[in-house]
Amino acid sequence: MRKLINALKRDERGVSALEYVILAVIVVAAVAAGGIVLQSVITNAFNATGAKISNCIASVSTCG
């Protein structure tokens, strides 16, 4: 039993897989955080564009 435990301690193949999993979790968290930040920026941009279009439709002379 001790030989098996010692062999598992020396085996580093699983460590690289674990590192990839940790890296993937970090990337997913960063993308999610970026999406939350960008959501308000994109929403504000569309709202501003919609307001400008509405103003243009309401009064053609103010377009420009």
BELCORJO-V89346 format. One record per run of one state. SS is the DSSP state (a for helix, b for strand, c for the rest). FROM is the first residue (numbers start at 0). TO is the last residue. If there is no record, write none. Layout:
# BELCORJO-V89346
SS:FROM:TO, SS:FROM:TO
This chain:
# BELCORJO-V89346
c:0:0, a:1:9, c:10:11, a:12:57, c:58:58, a:59:61, c:62:63
